[in-house]
Structures are given as structure tokens and as C-alpha cells.
Amino acid sequence: MNKVESFELDHRKVVAPYVRKCAVLKGENGDFVTKFDLRFTQPNKEAIPTGALHALEHLLAGLLREHLQGIIDLSPMGCRTGFYLILWGNRDAAEIKEALEKSLKEVVEAKEVPASNDLQCGNYRDLSLFGAIEYAKYVLEKGFSLNIYGDN
């Protein structure tokens, strides 16, 4: 079985919130894909409720694309402490942090959750705009670090 990168991270030592560049993969044709760990809450101490996490996913899926080119996917972590962001190219964590902060400031001003209906979402009843806004405020107030061990 191949190693899973996130399972190699000591979740007891990291200090959230942070933006971590966790992988750069080079394809057969020379193209690059970069994966980021966008950690909002402290592993094993805090978790984002599913409705808030789901609403953040819907909001950030669109808002981040307004600030970053080449997004392949934004996926919530199963542990509910943040998201994985996958993009084309070998990208810099500072660029991602800046776009994430801009997007979260827009989340705070959001009036609705995009695609919150049974046509566009497989679990549209489990979305919390209020929760998304509260967690956006929470992480913006704490500030994202580029050092996973706590220093901005």
C-alpha cells in the first residue's frame, strides 16, 4: 500500500490555522499539480460542524476560483478540520493564503450559500450559512500561518 501524505503528518504538533503545501506532482507530460492543506481548526481538539463545513465548501468552491486560476478541486477533510485544495502548476503557499483570506472575507459578507438545492447538491439540507460565516470570522481573526508549527 502506498503512503498517504497526510497520514505522515504529526497532527499533535501542528498549530492551526495554516496553509501548507503538502505535495507537488509532475505528470508524464511535464505538467505539475500542487496540493495544499488549508487547516482551519486544531486537529483532535476542534472540528467544524458538518453544516458549516459543507457551506464553506460551497462558498469557497466559487470564491477561490475568482482569486486563483487553475483550481482542480477543493475538498473538505474527513476530520472536519479544513480542506484540501488541488491546483495546476507548482504554486506558492503565500499566493494561496492571500486568495483564501480574500475569499473568507467575502464569505463573511455572504447572503446565501450557492447551489443549496436538491438539483445541485446531494445533501442540500445540511448547509449552515451562519456556521460558515462564524468559522470564516474565527480563522480570519486567528490568522493563517505559513508555518505549520505556529509562527506567522
Secondary structure, 3 states (H helix, E strand, C coil): CCCCHHHHCCCCCCCCCEEEEEEEEECCCCCEEEEEEEECCCCCCCCCCHHHHHHHHHHHHHHHHHHCCCEEEEEECCCCCEEEEEEECCCCHHHHHHHHHHHHHHHHCCCCCCCCCCCCCCCCCCCCHHHHHHHHHHHHHHCCECCCCCCC
